[in-house]
Amino acid sequence: MSQKVPLHGLIFAAATGVAIPILFYGRALLAIAMAVALLALLAGPAPRRLVARAQGLVTTPVGVLLILTFLAWLPNAFHSLEPLNSATTVTRTFALLFLAYLVWYGLQENADLRRICRRFLIASMLITVCFALVSKLGHPGVYWLIRQEPWQDTPMLTELKPVAALAPFLVPLALLVGREDPRSWRWAAWALSAGLMFVIFVAESRSSLAGMLGGAAFIGAALACRARMRNALVVAAGLVVGIVATVIWLKASRHIEASMGEWFFPLWLIDFPRQAIWQFVLEQFARHPWIGLGVNTINLVPGADAVIPAADGLHLVPSHPHNWVVELLAETGVVGFGAYLALVGVTLWTVMRRYLRSGHPGHLAVIAMIGGFLTSGLFNFSFWSSWWQASVLLFGAMALASTASSSESV
């Protein structure tokens, strides 16, 4: 039953909803939006129960593994090339996890707040997608004007990829969780999903496409486990078509020369500079296999600034390895990587069990997001990138909050 939403609740929901979409206009805006959201949340009665609820979550299997992962990642900061940088990065990652908890806590008790947050998210992201497409297909000056750099007129090359990267998280949230909304907002969710897919195409973001396919694979597996074989077969058929179309596209669009040499993966699938980066990083892992080199420092090791031959001046580690597996292996070692795998596995299993019991689309959306994050992260941004972590955690928190049944005020 709908209730009157207090002003602090409205501000919290609105600021949370626009936080990720306004990244397109400047990453500092994410911090501003979330600061406003948290101040609004703390202005209500919710903080009285925050600590008690958090203590209960810490004793769950996921909570215990979170603590163990933190303890597994922290020791390598003491022998890192940049101890302060490593310690700060690990601390920030878990601070973002706590931020996601606060968002979940603030939304899960009030269905009206969830709807407001979701509508602000869809509306603001639709605007962002429109600006992105106009900037790419029309004139890049639109993008530079939005970014407060009107003197620029450089064509857009990789600037749209962060927008495309959000698709594996936003599409499940918009389509699955948005089913609760009125028809007009469902149409808006469909339009947003179509727009994001078009952004992937014009940005040529292969990693985002891989994330979409990974999310679809996880959805298919979840549906099959719940014995909804007809739906699972539909997803599986779509997945096969998507994979075949992607392979044809990659083979047709990539120019491969004999001088590029022989590599482990075919070059039409993964370009040779990326494979050279992974090879170098795995060599560093072999030298420090147990606790790694130190979080967020792989680009500082000797030899990382060497230039890859025939790669237009690209360094062996330009800033990060573009693969979360090799990045975590090299920087946190077997201990840290194993702890993270256990955390992800138990989290996925926990959400899957809840989905099998409830069938709620919010749980299915989270499963898709996990699949999209793990898959697209094999090819794109640094695992430690704060905006990348914040995106998946905040969208996941919104999806999980939608599974709550109560409707008390914040």
DOGUVO-504517 format. One record per atom (N, C-alpha, C): x, y, z. Coordinates in steps of 0.2 Angstrom, whole numbers, plus 5000, padded with zeros to 4 digits. Each point is the difference from the previous one (the first is absolute). Example, Ala and Ser with C-alpha at 12.3 -4.5 7.8 and 13.67 -1.06 7.14 Angstrom:
BEGIN
506649725039;499650065000;500450065000;499850054996;500450065001;499650055003;
***
This chain:
BEGIN
500449945000;499650065000;500450065000;499950054996;500450064999;500050045006;500550035002;500150055006;500250064998;499950055004;500450074999;500749995001;500450024995;500750005000;500350065004;500449995005;500350065003;500550044996;500150065001;500550044996;500749965000;500249985005;500749975001;500049944996;499449965000;500049944996;500050014992;499750064998;499950024993;500750024998;500450045004;500750024998;500449944999;500049955005;500449945000;499949964994;499349994998;499949964995;500250034993;499950074999;500150034994;500850004999;500450025006;500750014999;500349934998;499749955003;500349934999;499949984993;499450024997;499849984993;500450034995;500250075001;500450034995;500749995001;500349975005;500750005002;500449974994;499849944998;500449974995;499950044993;499450014998;499950034993;500450074999;500150045006;500450064999;500749995000;500349945000;500749994999;500250024993;499550004995;500250024993;500250085000;499850035005;500150085000;500650015005;500349955003;500550025004;500049955006;500649965002;500049955005;499950035007;500250065001;499950035006;499350015002;499550004995;499350015002;499749945003;500349944999;499849945004;500150015007;500650025002;500150015007;499650055003;499850064996;499650055003;499349975001;499749964995;499349975000;500049965006;500549955001;499949965005;500150035007;500450055001;500050045006;499450035002;499650034995;499350025001;499649955002;500049944997;499649945001;500149985008;500650005002;500249975006;499850055006;500150064998;499750065005;499349995001;499649994994;499350005001;499849935004;500349954998;499949945004;500150005008;500650045001;500150015007;499650055004;499650044996;499550045003;499449975002;499949944998;499449965002;500149965006;499549965002;500149955006;500449944998;500249994994;500349944998;500749985004;500450055001;500649995004;499949965006;499550005003;499949975007;500049934999;499949974994;500049935000;500649974995;500350054998;500649984995;500549965003;500250015006;500649965003;499749935002;499450005002;499849935002;499949964994;499750034995;499949964994;500749984997;500550045000;500749994997;500349945004;499950005006;500349955005;499749934998;499450004998;499749944998;500249974994;500250054995;500249984993;500749975001;500450035004;500749985001;500149935002;499549975003;500149935002;499749954995;499850034994;499849954995;500649984996;499949944996;500649984997;500350054995;499650044997;500350054996;500350065004;499850015006;500350055004;500749985002;500049935002;500649975003;500550014994;499849984994;500550004994;500250074999;499650055001;500250074998;500650015005;499949995006;500550015005;500749964998;499949944998;500649964999;500350034993;499650024995;500350034994;500450075002;499750045004;500450065003;500649985003;500049955004;500649985004;500549974995;499849974994;500449974995;500450054996;499650054999;500350054995;500450055004;499950015006;500450065004;500749985001;500249945001;500749995002;500550024994;499850004994;500550014995;500150084999;499650045004;500150075000;500750025003;500249965005;500650015004;500749994996;499949964994;500649994996;499950034993;499550034999;499850034994;500550054997;500050014994;500450064997;499750075002;499450005002;499750065003;499549985005;500349995006;499649975006;499350055001;500150065000;499450045001;499550004995;500249994994;499550004994;499749935001;500349955001;499749935001;499550005006;500250025005;499650005006;499450054999;500150054997;499450054998;499549974995;500349964995;499549974995;499649945004;500349965004;499749955003;499450035005;500250055004;499550035004;499550034996;500150034995;499550044996;499549944997;500349954998;499549944997;499549985005;500249995007;499649985005;499550065002;500350064999;499550065002;499550004995;500149984993;499550004995;499549945002;500249955002;499649945002;499550035006;500350035005;499650035005;499550054997;500250044996;499550054996;499449964997;500249954997;499549964996;499549975006;500349985005;499549975006;499650065002;500250065001;499650065002;499450014995;500250004993;499550014995;499549945001;500249945000;499549945001;499650015006;500350025006;499650015006;499550064999;500250054997;499650064999;499449994996;500049954995;499549994995;499649945002;500349955003;499649945001;499450005004;499950055004;499450005004;499450054998;500150024994;499550054997;499949994993;499549974997;499949994993;499950074996;499850055004;499950064996;500750034999;500550005004;500650024999;500449964995;499949944999;500349964995;499750024993;499450015000;499750034993;500350064998;500050055005;500350074999;500749994998;500449965003;500749994998;500149974993;499649954999;500049974993;499850054995;499550045001;499850044995;500550064998;500350025006;500550054999;500649974996;500249945002;500549964996;499950004993;499449974998;499849994993;500050074996;499650055003;500050064997;500750044999;500450005005;500650034999;500549964995;499949935000;500449964996;499850014993;499450014999;499750014993;500350064997;500050065004;500350064998;500749994999;500449965004;500749994999;500149974993;499649944999;500149974994;499950044994;499550045000;499850054995;500650054998;500350035006;500650044999;500649964997;500149945002;500549964998;499949994992;499449984998;499949984993;500150064996;499750065002;500150064996;500750024999;500449995006;500750025000;500449964995;499849935000;500449964995;499750004993;499450014999;499749994993;499950074997;500050055005;499950074997;500650045000;500150045006;500750045000;500349995007;500649985001;500349995006;500050065005;499950064997;500050065004;499549995006;499449974998;499549995005;500349975007;500449944999;500349975005;500550045004;500450044996;500550045004;499750065003;499550024997;499650065004;499749975007;499749944999;499849975007;500549995005;500649984997;500649995005;500450075002;499750054998;500250075002;500750014996;500149974994;500650014996;499850034993;499650055000;499850034993;500550014995;500650015002;500550014995;500249944996;499849945003;500249944996;499649994994;500249974995;499649974995;500349934997;500349975004;500349934999;499549954999;500049964994;499549954999;500049955006;499449975002;500049965005;500249934998;500549975004;500349944999;499849955005;500250005006;499849965005;499650035006;499850064999;499650035005;499349975001;499749974995;499449965001;500049945004;500649975000;500149935003;499749995007;500250065005;499749995006;499250005001;499750034995;499250004999;499849934998;500449974995;499849934997;500249955006;500550015004;500149955005;499550005005;499650055001;499449995005;499449954998;500049994993;499549964997;499949935004;500549965001;499949945004;499750005006;500050065004;499750015006;499350044999;500050044996;499450044999;499449974997;500249964995;499449974996;499749955004;500349955004;499649965005;499650045005;500350055003;499650045005;499450034997;500150034994;499450034996;499549964998;500249944997;499549954997;499749965006;500449975004;499749955005;499750045006;500350045003;499750045006;499550054998;500150034994;499550054997;499449974999;499949935000;499349974998;499550025005;500250035006;499650025005;499650074999;500350034995;499850074999;499450004995;499750065000;499450014995;500349994993;499550004995;500249984993;500550064997;499850065001;500450054998;500850005002;500149985006;500749995002;500349934998;499649964998;500249934997;500350024993;499650044997;500250024993;500750045000;500050045005;500750045001;500549955002;499949955003;500549955002;500249974994;499649984995;500149974994;500450044995;499850075000;500450054996;500750015003;500150005006;500750005003;500449944998;499749945001;500449944998;500250004993;499550024995;500250014993;500550054999;500050055003;500550065000;500749975002;500049975005;500649975003;500349954995;499649964997;500349954995;500250044994;499750054998;500350044994;500650045002;500150025006;500650035002;500649955000;499849945002;500549954999;500349994993;499550004996;500149994992;500550064998;499750065001;500450064997;500750015004;500049985006;500750015004;500449944998;499849954997;500349944998;500349975007;499649995005;500349985006;499949925001;500549974998;499949925000;500049985007;500350035005;500049985007;499350005002;499650064999;499350015002;499649944997;500149994993;499649944997;500249945003;500649985002;500149945004;499750005007;499950065003;499750005006;499249994999;499750024995;499349994999;499949924998;500549974997;499949934998;500249965007;500450025004;500149975006;499450005005;499750065000;499450015004;499549954998;499950004993;499549964997;500149925002;500749985000;500149935002;499849995007;500250045004;499849995008;499250005001;499750044996;499250005000;499849934998;500349984994;499749944998;500249945005;500650005003;500149955005;499550005006;499950065002;499550015006;499349984998;499850014994;499349984998;500049924999;500549984997;500149925000;499949975007;500450035005;500049975006;499350005004;499650054998;499450015002;499449964996;500349964996;499549964996;499650044995;500250064998;499650034995;500349994994;500049944997;500449984994;499850044994;499450025000;499850034993;500350075000;500050045006;500350065000;500849994999;500349955003;500749995000;500249994993;499649964996;500149984993;500050074996;499550045001;500050064997;500650045001;500250015006;500650045002;500649964996;500149945001;500549964997;500150014992;499450004997;500050014993;500250074998;499850055004;500250074999;500750015001;500349965005;500750005002;500449974994;499849954997;500349964994;500150054994;499450034999;500050054994;500450065002;500050025006;500550065002;500749984999;500249945002;500749985000;500249994992;499649974996;500149994993;500150074997;499550045001;500150074997;500650045002;500249995006;500650035003;500649974997;500049944999;500649974996;500150024993;499450004997;500050034993;500250074999;499850045005;500250075000;500750015001;500349965005;500750015002;500449984994;499849944997;500549984995;499950054994;499550034999;499950044994;500350075001;500050025006;500250075002;500750015002;500449945001;500750015003;500549984994;500450054999;500649994995;500649975003;500249944998;500549965003;500649994995;500650025002;500650004996;500449945002;500449974996;500449955002;500650025005;500250064999;500550035004;499850005008;499449995001;499750005007;500249945004;500349954997;500249945003;499549955002;500249955004;499649955003;499850015007;499449995002;499850025007;499549945002;499950005007;499649945003;499350014997;499750065000;499350004998;500050034992;499649984996;500050034993;499950075000;500350044996;500050075000;499450034998;499649964997;499350034998;499650015007;500249965004;499649995007;500350055005;500650005001;500350045005;500750034996;500050075000;500650034997;500649995003;500650004996;500649985003;500350045005;499950075000;500250045005;499749985007;499449985000;499749985006;500349945003;500149954995;500349945002;500850015002;500350054997;500750015003;500050035007;499550045001;499950035007;499949945005;499549964998;499949945005;500649965001;500349984995;500649965000;500550035005;500250075000;500450035004;499850005007;499350015001;499850015007;500049935003;499849944997;500149945002;500749985002;500550024996;500749995002;500150045007;499750055001;500150045007;499749965005;499449974999;499749955005;500449945001;500449974995;500449955002;500650015004;500250075000;500550025005;499850015007;499350025001;499850015007;499349975000;500049935001;499449964999;499550005006;500350025006;499549995006;499650065002;500450055001;499650065002;500050064995;500449994995;500050044994;500450065001;500050054995;500450065000;499850065004;499350005001;499750055004;499450034996;499550015003;499450034996;500150064997;499850004993;500050064996;500750034998;500549955000;500650024998;500449974994;499649964997;500349954994;500350054995;499850064999;500350044995;500650045002;500249985006;500650035003;500649965000;499949934999;500649965000;500550014994;500649985002;500550014994;499849974994;500150034994;499849974994;499350024998;499650025004;499350014998;499950064995;500550055000;500050054995;500349994994;500249934999;500349994993;499550004995;500250024994;499550004994;499949944997;499449984998;499849944997;500150014992;500549964997;500150014993;499450004996;500050054995;499450004995;499350015003;500050045006;499450015003;499950075001;500250044996;499950085000;500350035007;500549975002;500350035006;499749985007;499549955000;499749985006;500549965004;500050025007;500449975005;499849935002;500449965002;499849935003;499550005005;500050055004;499450015005;499950084999;499550024996;499850074999;499850035007;499649975003;499850025007;499749945004;499849954997;499749945003;500049954995;499949945002;500049944995;499449994995;499550045002;499349984996;499849935001;500149985006;499749935001;500149995008;499449995003;500050005007;500349935003;500049954996;500349945003;500850015000;500350024995;500750015000;500250055005;499650065000;500250055005;500049985007;499449965002;500049985007;500649955001;500149964996;500549955001;500750035001;500250054996;500650035000;500050055006;499550035002;500050055006;499849975006;499649955001;499849975006;500349935001;500249974995;500349935001;499449955000;500349945001;499549945001;499550015006;500350035005;499650015006;499450054999;500250064998;499550054998;499549984995;500249974995;499649974994;499549955002;500349955004;499649955003;499450025004;500250055005;499550035004;499550034996;500150044995;499550044996;499649954996;500349944997;499649954997;499549975005;500249995006;499649975005;499450055001;500250065001;499450055001;499550014995;500350004993;499550004995;499649944999;500349945001;499749945000;499449995005;500150025006;499549995005;499550064999;500250064998;499550054999;499549984994;500349974995;499649984994;499549945003;500349955003;499649955003;499450025004;500250055005;499550035004;499450034996;500250044995;499550034996;499649954996;500349954998;499749954996;499549965004;500249985006;499549975004;499450045002;500150065001;499450045001;499650014994;500350004994;499650004994;499649944999;500349945001;499749945000;499449995004;500050035006;499550005005;499450054998;500250064998;499550054999;499850024993;500549994995;499950014993;499950084999;500350045005;499950074999;500550024994;499850054996;500450024995;500650045002;499950035006;500650045003;500649955001;499949945003;500549965000;500349984994;499649994995;500249984993;500550064997;499850065002;500350064997;500750005003;500149985007;500650005003;500549944997;499749954999;500449944997;500250024993;499650044996;500250024993;500650055001;500050055005;500550055001;500649975002;500049945004;500649975002;500449974994;499549974996;500349974994;500350054995;499650065000;500350054995;500650035003;500150015006;500650035004;500649954999;499949945001;500649954999;500249994993;499550014995;500249994993;500350064997;499650055001;500350074997;500750025003;500049985006;500750025004;500649964997;499949954996;500549964997;500450044995;499650064998;500350034994;500050085001;499850035005;499950075000;500450035006;499650035005;500350055004;500449965006;500450045004;500349985006;499549975005;500249955003;499549975005;500050055006;500550045001;500050055005;499750074999;499850014993;499750064999;499450025004;500050055003;499550025005;499350014997;499950034994;499450014997;499749934997;500549964998;499749934998;499849965005;500350005006;499849965006;499350035002;500050075001;499450035002;499449994996;500149994993;499449994996;499749935001;500449955000;499749935001;499750005007;500450025005;499750005007;499450045001;499950064998;499450045001;499449974996;500149974994;499549974996;499849945003;500549965003;499849945003;499650015006;500250055004;499650025006;499350024998;499950044995;499350024998;499649934998;500349964997;499749944998;499849955006;500550005004;499849965006;499550035005;500050075000;499550035004;499349994997;499949994994;499449994997;499749935002;500449965003;499749935002;499750015007;500050055003;499750015007;499350004999;499749985006;499250004999;499750055005;500450035005;499750055004;500050074997;499650045003;499950074997;500050055005;500549995005;500050055005;500450074998;499950055003;500350064998;500850005002;500450034997;500750015001;500150035007;
***
